[in-house]
Amino acid sequence: MIRPIAILCSAILVALVAAVPAWSHGSANTDFETKILSIEPSGLPVDVRIVGGDQVRFENQGDQELVLCGYEPGECEQWVRIGPKGVFVDHDARSYFANVDATEYGEVPDDAGSNPDWQRVRERPAFYTYHDHRVHWMGLSLPPNVDQSKGGRQTIFESALKFRYGTTDGTVRTRLDYVGGAPWAKRHAEQLIVGFGVVAMLVVFVLDARRRRRLSGGTAQVAE
């Protein structure tokens, strides 16, 4: 028979393990927050979201092709296509190489973009999520324009992510804020959860050990 104590400990472990992916996927640094300010022009069947603090999710909710433009200024460097035939990524685009590493700009070959290599990553649903270096802070230290003595929200920078829906050019405007002035408990919620979980497991083990000692002591007296 499975002991109730084992079931309880297993439940705690499962809860902690299940929470880890959500914390590790770009949300470890809770001192920063990225928001979408606007999607221009309005009314397009294009849904855009920030995921995990350092990723952007584009979804095509219409019947025309949605093209994501890369980092290069000026003419749209088409590196992702989301349309009726599926989701395609150009593995030779400069922006594809730049996004290989989530923590810094990847090394871009000199001849990148000269030989487009479109590969379909899925047929449906019509969305694509990727790390975008323009929406998160990649430095090891705080941005120079952050004043740690001040509380509240401080703007780090704003960015413009270009796209094209059909023949219409669009822009997603985002803003990265420093929110290190937020309450300590809110910024360190994940560490607190893990800590409480560990303490709860220790308490459970101690109580179980005491219960077993009492039972073994009672058994010994009966035997005598």
N, CA and C atoms as a LAMMPS dump frame, in Angstrom:
ITEM: TIMESTEP
0
ITEM: NUMBER OF ATOMS
672
ITEM: BOX BOUNDS ff ff ff
-5.0000000000000000e+02 5.0000000000000000e+02
-5.0000000000000000e+02 5.0000000000000000e+02
-5.0000000000000000e+02 5.0000000000000000e+02
ITEM: ATOMS id mol type element x y z
1 1 1 N 0.848 -1.205 0
2 1 2 C 0 0 0
3 1 3 C 0.877 1.245 0
4 2 1 N 0.53 2.171 -0.867
5 2 2 C 1.327 3.399 -0.952
6 2 3 C 1.041 4.283 0.25
7 3 1 N 2.088 4.71 0.91
8 3 2 C 1.941 5.529 2.106
9 3 3 C 1.442 6.923 1.736
10 4 1 N 0.519 7.51 2.511
11 4 2 C 0.038 8.87 2.247
12 4 3 C 1.165 9.893 2.219
13 5 1 N 2.207 9.661 3.044
14 5 2 C 3.32 10.606 3.083
15 5 3 C 4.04 10.658 1.747
16 6 1 N 4.173 9.491 1.088
17 6 2 C 4.839 9.441 -0.214
18 6 3 C 4.017 10.166 -1.264
19 7 1 N 2.707 10.019 -1.188
20 7 2 C 1.827 10.699 -2.139
21 7 3 C 1.95 12.21 -1.996
22 8 1 N 1.972 12.696 -0.744
23 8 2 C 2.079 14.13 -0.504
24 8 3 C 3.392 14.684 -1.031
25 9 1 N 4.502 14.002 -0.752
26 9 2 C 5.815 14.459 -1.218
27 9 3 C 5.884 14.462 -2.739
28 10 1 N 5.319 13.439 -3.35
29 10 2 C 5.318 13.367 -4.81
30 10 3 C 4.531 14.527 -5.403
31 11 1 N 3.41 14.866 -4.782
32 11 2 C 2.591 15.973 -5.272
33 11 3 C 3.353 17.29 -5.21
34 12 1 N 4.095 17.499 -4.122
35 12 2 C 4.888 18.725 -3.988
36 12 3 C 5.962 18.787 -5.056
37 13 1 N 6.657 17.665 -5.276
38 13 2 C 7.707 17.629 -6.295
39 13 3 C 7.146 17.899 -7.676
40 14 1 N 6.014 17.294 -8.006
41 14 2 C 5.398 17.498 -9.32
42 14 3 C 5.028 18.958 -9.517
43 15 1 N 4.482 19.593 -8.49
44 15 2 C 4.093 21 -8.596
45 15 3 C 5.299 21.892 -8.851
46 16 1 N 6.406 21.628 -8.158
47 16 2 C 7.61 22.434 -8.336
48 16 3 C 8.214 22.226 -9.712
49 17 1 N 8.296 20.971 -10.159
50 17 2 C 8.873 20.686 -11.474
51 17 3 C 8.03 21.293 -12.58
52 18 1 N 6.712 21.239 -12.441
53 18 2 C 5.828 21.791 -13.462
54 18 3 C 5.976 23.292 -13.579
55 19 1 N 6.355 23.962 -12.49
56 19 2 C 6.48 25.419 -12.514
57 19 3 C 7.787 25.883 -13.108
58 20 1 N 8.815 25.026 -13.125
59 20 2 C 10.138 25.44 -13.589
60 20 3 C 10.158 25.936 -15.021
61 21 1 N 9.515 25.243 -16.019
62 21 2 C 9.582 25.738 -17.392
63 21 3 C 9.071 27.149 -17.552
64 22 1 N 7.992 27.491 -16.824
65 22 2 C 7.445 28.834 -16.95
66 22 3 C 8.422 29.877 -16.454
67 23 1 N 9.224 29.527 -15.42
68 23 2 C 10.18 30.494 -14.889
69 23 3 C 11.385 30.626 -15.799
70 24 1 N 11.846 29.489 -16.376
71 24 2 C 13.104 29.495 -17.119
72 24 3 C 12.958 30.021 -18.528
73 25 1 N 11.736 30.124 -19.027
74 25 2 C 11.578 30.498 -20.419
75 25 3 C 11.529 32.013 -20.573
76 26 1 N 12.658 32.637 -20.363
77 26 2 C 12.765 34.059 -20.634
78 26 3 C 12.232 34.96 -19.553
79 27 1 N 11.802 34.423 -18.457
80 27 2 C 11.201 35.265 -17.433
81 27 3 C 12.024 35.284 -16.158
82 28 1 N 13.28 34.812 -16.242
83 28 2 C 14.104 34.744 -15.042
84 28 3 C 14.383 36.133 -14.49
85 29 1 N 14.597 37.11 -15.37
86 29 2 C 14.894 38.454 -14.91
87 29 3 C 13.599 39.239 -14.802
88 30 1 N 13.023 39.239 -13.605
89 30 2 C 11.755 39.921 -13.408
90 30 3 C 11.925 41.406 -13.142
91 31 1 N 13.147 41.919 -13.292
92 31 2 C 13.365 43.353 -13.145
93 31 3 C 12.949 44.118 -14.394
94 32 1 N 12.621 43.4 -15.473
95 32 2 C 12.259 44.048 -16.735
96 32 3 C 10.892 43.573 -17.206
97 33 1 N 10.227 44.449 -17.938
98 33 2 C 8.908 44.112 -18.473
99 33 3 C 8.752 44.742 -19.85
100 34 1 N 8.3 43.943 -20.814
101 34 2 C 8.094 44.428 -22.177
102 34 3 C 6.604 44.518 -22.468
103 35 1 N 6.193 45.631 -23.045
104 35 2 C 4.787 45.831 -23.386
105 35 3 C 4.647 46.213 -24.852
106 36 1 N 3.548 45.789 -25.449
107 36 2 C 3.207 46.218 -26.806
108 36 3 C 2.399 47.502 -26.693
109 37 1 N 2.903 48.552 -27.309
110 37 2 C 2.23 49.848 -27.25
111 37 3 C 1.14 49.966 -28.304
112 38 1 N 1.427 49.482 -29.513
113 38 2 C 0.45 49.592 -30.592
114 38 3 C 0.813 48.661 -31.736
115 39 1 N -0.188 48.337 -32.545
116 39 2 C -0.001 47.606 -33.795
117 39 3 C -0.596 48.481 -34.888
118 40 1 N 0.25 48.943 -35.787
119 40 2 C -0.17 49.905 -36.806
120 40 3 C 0.02 49.321 -38.206
121 41 1 N -0.973 49.567 -39.098
122 41 2 C -2.266 50.211 -38.837
123 41 3 C -3.197 49.274 -38.064
124 42 1 N -4.171 49.855 -37.402
125 42 2 C -5.115 49.049 -36.632
126 42 3 C -6.092 48.352 -37.578
127 43 1 N -6.694 47.309 -37.086
128 43 2 C -7.705 46.618 -37.88
129 43 3 C -7.203 45.451 -38.698
130 44 1 N -5.892 45.237 -38.742
131 44 2 C -5.359 44.101 -39.494
132 44 3 C -5.59 42.802 -38.711
133 45 1 N -5.827 41.681 -39.406
134 45 2 C -6.024 40.394 -38.72
135 45 3 C -4.698 39.784 -38.273
136 46 1 N -3.943 40.555 -37.518
137 46 2 C -2.623 40.139 -37.043
138 46 3 C -2.596 40.279 -35.524
139 47 1 N -2.356 39.177 -34.831
140 47 2 C -2.275 39.188 -33.371
141 47 3 C -0.807 39.084 -32.959
142 48 1 N -0.384 39.978 -32.077
143 48 2 C 1.014 40.001 -31.631
144 48 3 C 1.042 39.999 -30.109
145 49 1 N 1.899 39.154 -29.541
146 49 2 C 2.019 39.062 -28.087
147 49 3 C 3.484 38.929 -27.68
148 50 1 N 3.779 39.368 -26.465
149 50 2 C 5.096 39.147 -25.869
150 50 3 C 5.007 37.886 -25.02
151 51 1 N 5.953 36.975 -25.211
152 51 2 C 5.95 35.695 -24.506
153 51 3 C 7.239 35.554 -23.695
154 52 1 N 7.097 35.344 -22.408
155 52 2 C 8.261 35.087 -21.568
156 52 3 C 9.216 36.248 -21.416
157 53 1 N 8.827 37.43 -21.837
158 53 2 C 9.674 38.604 -21.651
159 53 3 C 10.682 38.857 -22.744
160 54 1 N 11.018 37.844 -23.571
161 54 2 C 12.034 38.059 -24.603
162 54 3 C 11.65 37.444 -25.946
163 55 1 N 10.41 37.014 -26.074
164 55 2 C 9.95 36.438 -27.33
165 55 3 C 8.743 37.199 -27.861
166 56 1 N 8.566 37.133 -29.175
167 56 2 C 7.417 37.756 -29.823
168 56 3 C 6.648 36.673 -30.572
169 57 1 N 5.353 36.69 -30.429
170 57 2 C 4.49 35.718 -31.113
171 57 3 C 3.598 36.453 -32.101
172 58 1 N 3.767 36.154 -33.379
173 58 2 C 2.932 36.706 -34.441
174 58 3 C 1.949 35.627 -34.889
175 59 1 N 0.68 35.989 -34.983
176 59 2 C -0.33 35.057 -35.498
177 59 3 C -1.096 35.707 -36.637
178 60 1 N -1.219 34.992 -37.736
179 60 2 C -1.969 35.457 -38.899
180 60 3 C -3.395 34.934 -38.788
181 61 1 N -4.336 35.827 -38.555
182 61 2 C -5.731 35.442 -38.404
183 61 3 C -6.541 35.734 -39.658
184 62 1 N -5.846 36.067 -40.746
185 62 2 C -6.52 36.363 -42.004
186 62 3 C -6.181 35.355 -43.081
187 63 1 N -6.521 35.687 -44.33
188 63 2 C -6.292 34.764 -45.44
189 63 3 C -5.188 35.232 -46.382
190 64 1 N -4.511 36.329 -46.043
191 64 2 C -3.376 36.785 -46.835
192 64 3 C -2.072 36.449 -46.102
193 65 1 N -0.97 36.534 -46.814
194 65 2 C 0.316 36.167 -46.213
195 65 3 C 0.845 37.267 -45.297
196 66 1 N 1.339 36.846 -44.14
197 66 2 C 1.982 37.753 -43.187
198 66 3 C 3.486 37.524 -43.253
199 67 1 N 4.233 38.588 -43.511
200 67 2 C 5.689 38.51 -43.627
201 67 3 C 6.323 39.276 -42.473
202 68 1 N 7.262 38.649 -41.778
203 68 2 C 7.999 39.333 -40.717
204 68 3 C 9.293 39.876 -41.292
205 69 1 N 9.562 41.145 -41.005
206 69 2 C 10.787 41.794 -41.477
207 69 3 C 11.877 41.65 -40.414
208 70 1 N 13.107 41.582 -40.861
209 70 2 C 14.224 41.373 -39.955
210 70 3 C 14.736 42.646 -39.316
211 71 1 N 15.975 42.58 -38.849
212 71 2 C 16.589 43.693 -38.129
213 71 3 C 17.104 44.79 -39.051
214 72 1 N 17.347 44.442 -40.304
215 72 2 C 17.954 45.406 -41.212
216 72 3 C 17.032 46.603 -41.435
217 73 1 N 17.559 47.825 -41.347
218 73 2 C 16.732 49.008 -41.606
219 73 3 C 16.447 49.148 -43.099
220 74 1 N 15.465 49.958 -43.41
221 74 2 C 15.15 50.188 -44.819
222 74 3 C 14.227 49.119 -45.369
223 75 1 N 14.607 48.537 -46.5
224 75 2 C 13.786 47.535 -47.166
225 75 3 C 13.553 46.328 -46.254
226 76 1 N 12.334 45.793 -46.305
227 76 2 C 11.963 44.659 -45.455
228 76 3 C 12.76 43.417 -45.823
229 77 1 N 13.537 42.922 -44.878
230 77 2 C 14.229 41.652 -45.064
231 77 3 C 13.26 40.54 -44.663
232 78 1 N 12.682 39.878 -45.63
233 78 2 C 11.691 38.85 -45.359
234 78 3 C 12.379 37.589 -44.833
235 79 1 N 12.086 37.242 -43.596
236 79 2 C 12.717 36.049 -43.038
237 79 3 C 11.718 35.047 -42.463
238 80 1 N 10.462 35.467 -42.276
239 80 2 C 9.396 34.554 -41.856
240 80 3 C 8.146 34.868 -42.668
241 81 1 N 7.496 33.805 -43.165
242 81 2 C 6.24 33.954 -43.892
243 81 3 C 5.186 33.074 -43.224
244 82 1 N 4.056 33.686 -42.891
245 82 2 C 2.956 32.976 -42.239
246 82 3 C 1.726 33.143 -43.115
247 83 1 N 1.286 32.062 -43.737
248 83 2 C 0.175 32.176 -44.67
249 83 3 C -0.628 30.907 -44.811
250 84 1 N -1.512 30.868 -45.807
251 84 2 C -2.391 29.709 -46.015
252 84 3 C -1.641 28.402 -46.247
253 85 1 N -0.415 28.475 -46.758
254 85 2 C 0.352 27.264 -47.052
255 85 3 C 1.238 26.815 -45.888
256 86 1 N 1.209 27.568 -44.802
257 86 2 C 1.998 27.19 -43.641
258 86 3 C 2.904 28.301 -43.15
259 87 1 N 3.796 27.934 -42.231
260 87 2 C 4.764 28.878 -41.657
261 87 3 C 6.146 28.504 -42.181
262 88 1 N 6.808 29.466 -42.823
263 88 2 C 8.11 29.23 -43.434
264 88 3 C 9.149 30.175 -42.841
265 89 1 N 10.365 29.669 -42.639
266 89 2 C 11.476 30.468 -42.124
267 89 3 C 12.642 30.349 -43.094
268 90 1 N 13.233 31.497 -43.446
269 90 2 C 14.401 31.506 -44.324
270 90 3 C 15.649 31.258 -43.479
271 91 1 N 16.218 30.071 -43.593
272 91 2 C 17.39 29.708 -42.795
273 91 3 C 18.682 30.325 -43.322
274 92 1 N 18.574 31.147 -44.344
275 92 2 C 19.752 31.859 -44.842
276 92 3 C 19.651 33.358 -44.599
277 93 1 N 18.559 33.799 -43.986
278 93 2 C 18.371 35.228 -43.732
279 93 3 C 19.316 35.709 -42.637
280 94 1 N 19.716 36.961 -42.739
281 94 2 C 20.606 37.531 -41.737
282 94 3 C 19.945 37.515 -40.353
283 95 1 N 18.663 37.789 -40.311
284 95 2 C 17.958 37.806 -39.029
285 95 3 C 17.839 36.418 -38.424
286 96 1 N 17.792 35.395 -39.257
287 96 2 C 17.755 34.024 -38.736
288 96 3 C 19.035 33.728 -37.957
289 97 1 N 20.176 34.077 -38.526
290 97 2 C 21.449 33.851 -37.835
291 97 3 C 21.556 34.722 -36.585
292 98 1 N 21.042 35.95 -36.662
293 98 2 C 21.119 36.866 -35.519
294 98 3 C 20.334 36.342 -34.323
295 99 1 N 19.302 35.532 -34.59
296 99 2 C 18.434 35.042 -33.522
297 99 3 C 18.815 33.666 -32.998
298 100 1 N 19.908 33.086 -33.477
299 100 2 C 20.303 31.745 -33.041
300 100 3 C 20.539 31.708 -31.536
301 101 1 N 21.183 32.738 -31.008
302 101 2 C 21.463 32.83 -29.573
303 101 3 C 20.481 33.807 -28.945
304 102 1 N 19.785 33.353 -27.901
305 102 2 C 18.778 34.202 -27.271
306 102 3 C 19.38 35.297 -26.41
307 103 1 N 20.655 35.172 -26.025
308 103 2 C 21.258 36.129 -25.1
309 103 3 C 22.107 37.19 -25.785
310 104 1 N 22.431 36.995 -27.065
311 104 2 C 23.212 37.985 -27.795
312 104 3 C 22.986 37.8 -29.287
313 105 1 N 23.359 38.827 -30.046
314 105 2 C 23.215 38.718 -31.496
315 105 3 C 24.152 37.632 -32.02
316 106 1 N 23.587 36.702 -32.794
317 106 2 C 24.398 35.64 -33.354
318 106 3 C 25.306 36.146 -34.461
319 107 1 N 26.348 35.369 -34.76
320 107 2 C 27.286 35.735 -35.824
321 107 3 C 26.615 35.532 -37.18
322 108 1 N 26.631 36.57 -38.001
323 108 2 C 25.979 36.533 -39.309
324 108 3 C 27.032 36.363 -40.4
325 109 1 N 26.951 35.299 -41.204
326 109 2 C 27.914 35.108 -42.294
327 109 3 C 27.86 36.258 -43.297
328 110 1 N 28.98 36.531 -43.93
329 110 2 C 29.047 37.632 -44.893
330 110 3 C 28.1 37.427 -46.064
331 111 1 N 27.896 36.181 -46.462
332 111 2 C 27.044 35.915 -47.621
333 111 3 C 25.613 35.555 -47.232
334 112 1 N 25.227 35.802 -45.986
335 112 2 C 23.865 35.498 -45.549
336 112 3 C 22.855 36.284 -46.379
337 113 1 N 21.791 35.622 -46.776
338 113 2 C 20.751 36.268 -47.562
339 113 3 C 20.92 36.129 -49.056
340 114 1 N 22.066 35.644 -49.492
341 114 2 C 22.324 35.534 -50.931
342 114 3 C 21.668 34.299 -51.544
343 115 1 N 21.352 33.31 -50.71
344 115 2 C 20.757 32.069 -51.21
345 115 3 C 19.609 31.66 -50.289
346 116 1 N 18.42 32.272 -50.45
347 116 2 C 17.292 31.995 -49.553
348 116 3 C 17.006 30.499 -49.414
349 117 1 N 16.775 30.082 -48.175
350 117 2 C 16.526 28.672 -47.873
351 117 3 C 15.25 28.583 -47.035
352 118 1 N 14.11 28.66 -47.705
353 118 2 C 12.83 28.652 -47.006
354 118 3 C 12.455 27.237 -46.591
355 119 1 N 12.226 27.059 -45.3
356 119 2 C 11.843 25.754 -44.77
357 119 3 C 10.544 25.889 -43.984
358 120 1 N 9.621 24.983 -44.254
359 120 2 C 8.34 25.039 -43.547
360 120 3 C 8.486 24.418 -42.162
361 121 1 N 8.124 25.176 -41.149
362 121 2 C 8.225 24.687 -39.771
363 121 3 C 6.906 24.095 -39.284
364 122 1 N 5.801 24.501 -39.885
365 122 2 C 4.505 23.888 -39.583
366 122 3 C 3.501 24.307 -40.652
367 123 1 N 2.44 23.516 -40.737
368 123 2 C 1.353 23.853 -41.661
369 123 3 C 0.292 24.693 -40.96
370 124 1 N -0.111 24.255 -39.811
371 124 2 C -1.09 24.938 -38.981
372 124 3 C -0.753 24.669 -37.518
373 125 1 N -1.14 25.565 -36.61
374 125 2 C -1.801 26.858 -36.781
375 125 3 C -0.845 27.925 -37.308
376 126 1 N -1.407 29.031 -37.768
377 126 2 C -0.636 30.056 -38.469
378 126 3 C -0.027 31.068 -37.502
379 127 1 N 0.967 30.628 -36.718
380 127 2 C 1.664 31.562 -35.833
381 127 3 C 3.133 31.176 -35.759
382 128 1 N 3.942 32.149 -35.313
383 128 2 C 5.373 31.884 -35.149
384 128 3 C 5.872 32.663 -33.946
385 129 1 N 6.638 31.996 -33.08
386 129 2 C 7.207 32.611 -31.883
387 129 3 C 8.721 32.546 -31.957
388 130 1 N 9.385 33.656 -31.67
389 130 2 C 10.85 33.693 -31.782
390 130 3 C 11.425 34.697 -30.786
391 131 1 N 12.702 34.529 -30.461
392 131 2 C 13.405 35.503 -29.623
393 131 3 C 13.715 36.735 -30.468
394 132 1 N 13.36 37.885 -29.951
395 132 2 C 13.648 39.137 -30.647
396 132 3 C 14.493 40.008 -29.726
397 133 1 N 15.704 40.305 -30.161
398 133 2 C 16.636 41.052 -29.312
399 133 3 C 16.201 42.496 -29.072
400 134 1 N 15.202 42.947 -29.816
401 134 2 C 14.751 44.332 -29.662
402 134 3 C 13.742 44.511 -28.533
403 135 1 N 13.336 43.422 -27.896
404 135 2 C 12.301 43.556 -26.873
405 135 3 C 12.788 43.209 -25.468
406 136 1 N 14.071 42.872 -25.319
407 136 2 C 14.553 42.542 -23.972
408 136 3 C 15.974 43.066 -23.772
409 137 1 N 16.38 43.134 -22.514
410 137 2 C 17.706 43.639 -22.163
411 137 3 C 18.677 42.47 -22.124
412 138 1 N 19.787 42.575 -22.873
413 138 2 C 20.74 41.477 -22.971
414 138 3 C 22.008 41.702 -22.158
415 139 1 N 22.151 42.88 -21.564
416 139 2 C 23.356 43.174 -20.807
417 139 3 C 23.42 42.419 -19.49
418 140 1 N 24.646 42.181 -19.006
419 140 2 C 24.835 41.514 -17.718
420 140 3 C 24.61 42.472 -16.557
421 141 1 N 24.801 43.76 -16.813
422 141 2 C 24.56 44.775 -15.788
423 141 3 C 23.327 45.58 -16.174
424 142 1 N 22.877 46.417 -15.261
425 142 2 C 21.695 47.224 -15.528
426 142 3 C 21.974 48.261 -16.611
427 143 1 N 20.958 48.668 -17.355
428 143 2 C 21.134 49.721 -18.36
429 143 3 C 21.651 51 -17.712
430 144 1 N 22.46 51.776 -18.425
431 144 2 C 23.031 52.994 -17.841
432 144 3 C 21.993 54.044 -17.47
433 145 1 N 20.814 53.98 -18.091
434 145 2 C 19.801 54.993 -17.788
435 145 3 C 18.869 54.582 -16.649
436 146 1 N 19.223 53.519 -15.926
437 146 2 C 18.414 53.09 -14.782
438 146 3 C 18.958 53.704 -13.501
439 147 1 N 18.081 54.302 -12.724
440 147 2 C 18.435 54.862 -11.421
441 147 3 C 17.848 53.947 -10.351
442 148 1 N 18.712 53.135 -9.737
443 148 2 C 18.229 52.165 -8.754
444 148 3 C 17.685 52.808 -7.487
445 149 1 N 18.029 54.072 -7.268
446 149 2 C 17.531 54.743 -6.075
447 149 3 C 16.066 55.149 -6.227
448 150 1 N 15.572 55.102 -7.448
449 150 2 C 14.188 55.471 -7.714
450 150 3 C 13.321 54.222 -7.74
451 151 1 N 12.125 54.349 -7.228
452 151 2 C 11.173 53.256 -7.304
453 151 3 C 10.298 53.396 -8.536
454 152 1 N 9.503 52.395 -8.788
455 152 2 C 8.569 52.478 -9.897
456 152 3 C 9.18 52.111 -11.236
457 153 1 N 8.415 52.351 -12.288
458 153 2 C 8.766 51.956 -13.645
459 153 3 C 9.671 52.982 -14.315
460 154 1 N 10.729 52.488 -14.985
461 154 2 C 11.635 53.354 -15.741
462 154 3 C 11.789 52.789 -17.156
463 155 1 N 11.571 53.633 -18.151
464 155 2 C 11.649 53.188 -19.541
465 155 3 C 13.102 53.042 -19.98
466 156 1 N 13.428 51.877 -20.565
467 156 2 C 14.776 51.61 -21.07
468 156 3 C 14.879 52.023 -22.528
469 157 1 N 14.021 51.47 -23.363
470 157 2 C 13.985 51.872 -24.773
471 157 3 C 12.681 51.401 -25.413
472 158 1 N 12.389 51.979 -26.57
473 158 2 C 11.252 51.563 -27.378
474 158 3 C 11.767 51.007 -28.698
475 159 1 N 11.006 50.098 -29.284
476 159 2 C 11.426 49.464 -30.532
477 159 3 C 10.259 49.4 -31.503
478 160 1 N 10.597 49.23 -32.779
479 160 2 C 9.593 49.097 -33.833
480 160 3 C 9.877 47.819 -34.611
481 161 1 N 8.943 46.885 -34.589
482 161 2 C 9.073 45.621 -35.306
483 161 3 C 8.238 45.71 -36.577
484 162 1 N 8.876 45.582 -37.714
485 162 2 C 8.204 45.753 -38.992
486 162 3 C 7.638 44.428 -39.501
487 163 1 N 6.494 44.517 -40.179
488 163 2 C 5.905 43.351 -40.832
489 163 3 C 5.121 43.813 -42.055
490 164 1 N 4.661 42.853 -42.823
491 164 2 C 3.862 43.161 -44.007
492 164 3 C 2.733 42.147 -44.099
493 165 1 N 1.507 42.66 -44.145
494 165 2 C 0.345 41.787 -44.318
495 165 3 C -0.235 42.037 -45.7
496 166 1 N -0.139 41.038 -46.567
497 166 2 C -0.55 41.253 -47.949
498 166 3 C 0.346 42.302 -48.578
499 167 1 N -0.244 43.425 -48.944
500 167 2 C 0.531 44.544 -49.505
501 167 3 C 0.624 45.713 -48.529
502 168 1 N 0.173 45.498 -47.295
503 168 2 C 0.152 46.57 -46.293
504 168 3 C 1.33 46.441 -45.342
505 169 1 N 2.125 47.495 -45.244
506 169 2 C 3.24 47.518 -44.297
507 169 3 C 2.722 47.87 -42.906
508 170 1 N 3.23 47.174 -41.903
509 170 2 C 2.787 47.417 -40.541
510 170 3 C 3.948 47.528 -39.572
511 171 1 N 3.645 48.018 -38.377
512 171 2 C 4.66 48.201 -37.339
513 171 3 C 4.084 47.839 -35.975
514 172 1 N 4.847 47.064 -35.231
515 172 2 C 4.506 46.776 -33.836
516 172 3 C 5.453 47.596 -32.969
517 173 1 N 4.911 48.48 -32.174
518 173 2 C 5.734 49.327 -31.308
519 173 3 C 5.73 48.747 -29.891
520 174 1 N 6.933 48.544 -29.359
521 174 2 C 7.076 47.944 -28.034
522 174 3 C 7.89 48.856 -27.123
523 175 1 N 7.785 48.606 -25.827
524 175 2 C 8.555 49.377 -24.847
525 175 3 C 9.078 48.438 -23.772
526 176 1 N 10.365 48.585 -23.469
527 176 2 C 10.989 47.818 -22.391
528 176 3 C 11.149 48.722 -21.181
529 177 1 N 10.622 48.28 -20.053
530 177 2 C 10.696 49.049 -18.81
531 177 3 C 11.481 48.284 -17.753
532 178 1 N 12.171 49.039 -16.911
533 178 2 C 12.796 48.483 -15.717
534 178 3 C 11.793 48.605 -14.586
535 179 1 N 11.478 47.493 -13.945
536 179 2 C 10.489 47.496 -12.868
537 179 3 C 11.108 46.954 -11.584
538 180 1 N 12.419 47.161 -11.441
539 180 2 C 13.125 46.657 -10.269
540 180 3 C 12.639 47.254 -8.976
541 181 1 N 11.904 48.359 -9.068
542 181 2 C 11.365 48.97 -7.87
543 181 3 C 10.107 48.289 -7.358
544 182 1 N 9.68 47.228 -8.04
545 182 2 C 8.483 46.503 -7.616
546 182 3 C 8.73 45.832 -6.265
547 183 1 N 7.674 45.495 -5.536
548 183 2 C 7.843 44.85 -4.228
549 183 3 C 8.734 43.612 -4.316
550 184 1 N 9.543 43.429 -3.281
551 184 2 C 10.5 42.321 -3.276
552 184 3 C 9.807 40.976 -3.468
553 185 1 N 8.687 40.771 -2.778
554 185 2 C 7.991 39.48 -2.858
555 185 3 C 7.509 39.185 -4.269
556 186 1 N 7.078 40.223 -4.982
557 186 2 C 6.597 40.018 -6.35
558 186 3 C 7.742 39.654 -7.273
559 187 1 N 8.899 40.314 -7.118
560 187 2 C 10.029 40.067 -8.014
561 187 3 C 10.695 38.725 -7.745
562 188 1 N 10.52 38.2 -6.518
563 188 2 C 11.181 36.944 -6.169
564 188 3 C 10.158 35.866 -5.826
565 189 1 N 9.007 35.931 -6.456
566 189 2 C 7.93 34.984 -6.15
567 189 3 C 8.347 33.548 -6.415
568 190 1 N 9.083 33.324 -7.528
569 190 2 C 9.456 31.942 -7.847
570 190 3 C 10.387 31.342 -6.806
571 191 1 N 11.367 32.154 -6.32
572 191 2 C 12.267 31.647 -5.284
573 191 3 C 11.499 31.342 -3.999
574 192 1 N 10.518 32.187 -3.684
575 192 2 C 9.724 31.963 -2.483
576 192 3 C 8.915 30.676 -2.593
577 193 1 N 8.351 30.431 -3.771
578 193 2 C 7.55 29.221 -3.966
579 193 3 C 8.408 27.98 -3.778
580 194 1 N 9.592 27.996 -4.403
581 194 2 C 10.493 26.853 -4.265
582 194 3 C 10.907 26.672 -2.808
583 195 1 N 11.231 27.79 -2.142
584 195 2 C 11.639 27.713 -0.745
585 195 3 C 10.553 27.142 0.145
586 196 1 N 9.315 27.617 -0.042
587 196 2 C 8.205 27.088 0.747
588 196 3 C 7.987 25.604 0.455
589 197 1 N 8.17 25.228 -0.812
590 197 2 C 7.999 23.821 -1.171
591 197 3 C 9.011 22.933 -0.479
592 198 1 N 10.271 23.383 -0.455
593 198 2 C 11.324 22.607 0.203
594 198 3 C 11.052 22.499 1.701
595 199 1 N 10.675 23.626 2.315
596 199 2 C 10.374 23.614 3.748
597 199 3 C 9.211 22.668 4.046
598 200 1 N 8.181 22.713 3.192
599 200 2 C 7.022 21.841 3.401
600 200 3 C 7.421 20.374 3.341
601 201 1 N 8.301 20.036 2.394
602 201 2 C 8.755 18.651 2.281
603 201 3 C 9.544 18.225 3.515
604 202 1 N 10.409 19.121 4.017
605 202 2 C 11.186 18.801 5.213
606 202 3 C 10.28 18.577 6.419
607 203 1 N 9.273 19.436 6.556
608 203 2 C 8.337 19.286 7.671
609 203 3 C 7.611 17.953 7.583
610 204 1 N 7.187 17.611 6.369
611 204 2 C 6.473 16.347 6.175
612 204 3 C 7.354 15.16 6.546
613 205 1 N 8.616 15.194 6.112
614 205 2 C 9.537 14.1 6.426
615 205 3 C 9.769 13.983 7.934
616 206 1 N 9.942 15.127 8.612
617 206 2 C 10.177 15.11 10.059
618 206 3 C 8.973 14.534 10.795
619 207 1 N 7.772 14.99 10.428
620 207 2 C 6.569 14.482 11.083
621 207 3 C 6.397 12.986 10.847
622 208 1 N 6.718 12.556 9.639
623 208 2 C 6.593 11.128 9.336
624 208 3 C 7.594 10.305 10.143
625 209 1 N 8.821 10.841 10.284
626 209 2 C 9.838 10.126 11.065
627 209 3 C 9.403 9.988 12.52
628 210 1 N 8.833 11.052 13.073
629 210 2 C 8.357 10.992 14.46
630 210 3 C 7.222 9.978 14.605
631 211 1 N 6.324 9.966 13.631
632 211 2 C 5.201 9.035 13.695
633 211 3 C 5.688 7.59 13.663
634 212 1 N 6.701 7.333 12.815
635 212 2 C 7.228 5.973 12.72
636 212 3 C 7.93 5.552 14.017
637 213 1 N 8.634 6.512 14.656
638 213 2 C 9.289 6.195 15.926
639 213 3 C 8.264 5.853 16.998
640 214 1 N 7.165 6.613 17.023
641 214 2 C 6.123 6.33 18.012
642 214 3 C 5.512 4.95 17.779
643 215 1 N 5.268 4.641 16.507
644 215 2 C 4.682 3.341 16.187
645 215 3 C 5.624 2.199 16.535
646 216 1 N 6.915 2.386 16.221
647 216 2 C 7.887 1.332 16.532
648 216 3 C 8.044 1.164 18.037
649 217 1 N 7.97 2.271 18.786
650 217 2 C 8.057 2.185 20.237
651 217 3 C 6.874 1.442 20.829
652 218 1 N 5.681 1.711 20.305
653 218 2 C 4.492 1.02 20.781
654 218 3 C 4.537 -0.457 20.478
655 219 1 N 5.054 -0.797 19.324
656 219 2 C 5.165 -2.207 18.935
657 219 3 C 6.117 -2.951 19.854
658 220 1 N 7.229 -2.295 20.229
659 220 2 C 8.215 -2.921 21.11
660 220 3 C 7.619 -3.199 22.484
661 221 1 N 6.809 -2.264 23.015
662 221 2 C 6.203 -2.46 24.323
663 221 3 C 5.221 -3.622 24.309
664 222 1 N 4.471 -3.736 23.241
665 222 2 C 3.505 -4.836 23.136
666 222 3 C 4.225 -6.173 23.108
667 223 1 N 5.366 -6.228 22.406
668 223 2 C 6.133 -7.472 22.296
669 223 3 C 6.647 -7.916 23.652
670 224 1 N 7.03 -6.939 24.52
671 224 2 C 7.534 -7.283 25.841
672 224 3 C 6.415 -7.858 26.711
